[in-house]
Amino acid sequence: MTAIFAIVKRLLASNKISFILTALVVLCATSSGDVVLSNGNYTWLLAGLTPFFFVFYDFTKLMHSCASKKNYFIGCFISYGFLAFCISLVNTSIHLWIDPLYPAQTVINMMDVCKWTENGMFVAGLQQMFFLLLVMVFLHVLLSMQAHWYGWLTDAVLVAIICIFTPIAPLRAILAGFFEMIMLNGNAALHIGICLLLSAAFSLGGLAVLKRKTL
């Protein structure tokens, strides 16, 4: 466990560029008009940036430091869980205490758009956390595959799904239904269950990819 937590510490410390960029966007982003996007939603940028550093930068560094692939794998997902919790906590806090300070504007937060706040702020925070965890795990696995033929095949399949499903109404309804389940879902138990199930499935896929990955 000591080795794993050392890796977690190393991963989070090396991710400072993502922290700085996200903080700058959150603090500096401005919107005009009667309806504006909550600055708290820009914290989600951290979830999008982090896997790039973990996969393309930290993996090589840690392998050269004689860390095991198993410990790297566990360390990454502990880090993702911790970051998902922190991002959710910050965005929820901003939504509760800072968004209401804009009396002349309507502030939209994705927690409302996704119907999570219908279940109360605590449950909404949990739904947000598990959704962000899913996003980071998915990106981690997808990025890990890019050096292999099956990574490019996966990219092609994802692009094909978007290009084919979007213009065809019945297929578009299926695609929309999928996104409603994993994101625009007011049923907290169902939403969290789906996010956890998909995160576990992607984690298994990521483990299989990692076993074949070389420097």
C-alpha positions in Angstrom: 0.0 0.0 0.0 2.9 2.3 0.7 4.1 2.0 -2.9 0.5 2.7 -4.2 0.1 5.8 -2.2 3.5 7.0 -3.3 2.4 6.6 -6.9 -0.9 8.5 -6.1 1.1 11.3 -4.6 3.4 11.4 -7.6 0.4 11.4 -10.0 -1.3 14.2 -8.3 1.9 16.3 -8.0 2.7 15.9 -11.7 -0.8 17.0 -12.6 -0.3 20.6 -11.5 -0.6 21.9 -15.0 -4.2 20.6 -15.2 -4.9 22.1 -11.8 -3.5 25.5 -12.8 -5.3 25.6 -16.2 -8.6 24.6 -14.5 -8.3 27.2 -11.8 -7.5 29.9 -14.3 -10.5 29.0 -16.4 -12.8 28.8 -13.3 -11.6 32.2 -12.0 -11.4 34.1 -15.3 -14.3 32.8 -17.3 -17.0 35.4 -17.8 -20.3 35.3 -19.5 -22.7 38.0 -20.7 -26.4 38.0 -21.1 -29.4 37.1 -18.9 -28.5 33.3 -18.8 -24.9 32.3 -17.9 -23.1 29.0 -17.3 -21.9 28.6 -13.7 -18.2 29.0 -13.3 -18.3 25.8 -11.2 -18.9 23.7 -14.3 -15.5 24.7 -15.6 -14.1 22.5 -12.9 -15.0 19.6 -15.1 -12.1 20.6 -17.3 -9.8 18.9 -14.7 -11.5 15.6 -15.4 -10.9 16.0 -19.1 -7.2 17.0 -18.8 -6.0 14.6 -16.1 -6.0 11.3 -18.1 -3.7 12.8 -20.7 -1.0 13.5 -18.1 -1.5 10.1 -16.4 -1.3 8.1 -19.6 1.2 10.1 -21.8 3.5 11.5 -19.1 3.3 9.6 -15.8 3.3 6.1 -17.2 6.7 6.3 -18.7 8.2 8.2 -15.7 6.8 5.6 -13.3 7.9 2.6 -15.3 11.5 4.1 -15.5 11.2 4.5 -11.7 10.7 0.7 -11.4 7.0 1.0 -10.4 4.9 -2.0 -11.2 2.1 -1.8 -13.8 -0.3 -3.1 -11.1 0.5 -0.3 -8.7 0.3 2.3 -11.5 -3.1 1.0 -12.4 -4.4 1.1 -8.9 -2.8 4.4 -8.2 -4.5 6.0 -11.3 -7.9 4.9 -10.3 -7.5 6.0 -6.7 -6.4 9.3 -8.0 -9.4 9.5 -10.4 -11.8 8.7 -7.5 -10.2 11.4 -5.3 -10.3 14.0 -8.1 -13.9 13.2 -8.9 -14.8 13.8 -5.3 -12.9 17.1 -5.2 -14.3 18.4 -8.4 -17.9 17.5 -7.4 -17.4 19.1 -4.0 -16.1 22.3 -5.5 -18.8 22.6 -8.2 -21.5 21.7 -5.7 -20.2 24.4 -3.3 -20.1 27.0 -6.0 -23.6 26.1 -7.1 -24.9 26.4 -3.5 -23.1 29.6 -2.3 -21.8 31.5 -5.3 -24.3 31.0 -8.1 -27.1 32.7 -6.1 -25.0 35.9 -5.8 -25.9 36.8 -9.4 -29.4 38.2 -8.8 -29.6 39.9 -12.3 -28.8 36.7 -14.2 -30.0 33.2 -14.4 -27.1 30.9 -13.7 -27.2 27.4 -15.3 -25.3 24.6 -13.7 -25.0 21.2 -15.3 -26.1 19.6 -12.1 -29.6 21.1 -12.8 -29.5 20.4 -16.5 -28.7 16.7 -15.8 -31.6 16.6 -13.3 -29.3 15.5 -10.5 -30.4 18.3 -8.1 -34.0 16.9 -8.1 -32.6 14.4 -5.6 -31.1 17.0 -3.2 -27.6 18.5 -3.3 -25.9 15.7 -1.4 -27.2 13.0 -3.8 -26.6 15.3 -6.8 -23.0 15.6 -5.6 -22.6 11.8 -5.5 -24.1 11.5 -9.0 -21.7 14.1 -10.3 -18.8 12.4 -8.7 -19.5 9.0 -10.2 -20.2 10.5 -13.6 -16.9 12.3 -13.6 -15.2 9.1 -12.5 -16.7 7.3 -15.5 -15.5 10.1 -17.8 -11.9 9.9 -16.5 -11.8 6.1 -16.6 -13.1 6.1 -20.2 -10.6 8.7 -21.3 -7.8 6.8 -19.6 -8.6 3.5 -21.4 -9.2 5.2 -24.7 -5.9 7.1 -24.5 -4.0 4.0 -23.4 -5.0 2.2 -26.6 -3.8 4.9 -29.0 -0.4 3.3 -29.6 -2.1 0.0 -30.8 -4.2 -0.9 -33.8 -7.2 -1.6 -31.7 -7.0 1.9 -30.3 -7.4 3.4 -33.8 -10.1 0.9 -34.5 -12.0 2.0 -31.4 -11.6 5.6 -32.6 -13.0 4.7 -36.0 -16.0 2.9 -34.4 -16.8 5.8 -32.1 -16.6 8.3 -35.0 -18.8 5.9 -37.1 -21.4 5.6 -34.4 -21.7 9.4 -34.1 -21.8 10.0 -37.9 -24.3 7.2 -38.6 -26.5 7.4 -35.5 -26.9 11.2 -35.5 -28.7 11.7 -38.9 -31.0 8.6 -38.6 -33.9 9.3 -36.3 -34.4 5.8 -34.8 -30.6 5.4 -34.2 -30.4 9.0 -32.9 -33.0 8.1 -30.3 -30.9 5.1 -29.2 -27.8 7.3 -28.9 -29.8 10.0 -27.0 -31.2 7.3 -24.7 -27.7 6.2 -23.9 -26.6 9.7 -22.9 -29.7 10.1 -20.9 -28.8 7.0 -18.9 -25.2 8.0 -18.2 -25.7 11.8 -17.8 -29.2 13.3 -18.1 -30.6 10.9 -15.5 -32.7 12.0 -12.5 -33.0 8.5 -11.1 -30.1 8.5 -8.7 -29.8 4.8 -8.0 -30.0 3.9 -11.7 -27.6 6.6 -12.7 -24.9 5.8 -10.1 -25.3 2.0 -10.8 -24.8 2.5 -14.5 -21.8 4.8 -14.0 -20.2 2.3 -11.6 -20.9 -0.7 -13.9 -19.4 1.1 -16.9 -16.4 2.3 -14.9 -15.8 -1.3 -13.7 -16.1 -2.6 -17.3 -13.7 0.1 -18.7 -11.3 -0.6 -15.8 -11.1 -4.3 -16.8 -10.5 -3.2 -20.4 -7.8 -0.8 -19.2 -6.1 -3.6 -17.3 -6.0 -5.8 -20.4 -4.5 -2.9 -22.4 -2.0 -2.1 -19.7 -0.7 -5.7 -19.6 0.3 -5.4 -23.3 1.6 -1.9 -23.0 5.3 -1.3 -23.3 7.5 1.8 -23.0 
